[in-house]
Every structure is written in C-alpha cells, then in structure tokens.
Amino acid sequence: MRIVNLSIEIFTFAFLQWSPASQ
C-alpha cells in the first residue's frame, strides 16, 4: 500500500500547488 500512500502525497502536493489558495 506504500504506492497508494505515495500517490496520495504527490496528489496532495500537486493539488496544493495548483489550488487557487496558492495566491
């Protein structure tokens, strides 16, 4: 399940970078 955890971390990081809140 480490792959799933890694995917979640990457997805969360990408989402935070892309989210409008980044403004």
Buried (B, 14 or more C-beta within 10 A) or exposed (E): EEEEEEEEEEEEEEEEEEEEEEE
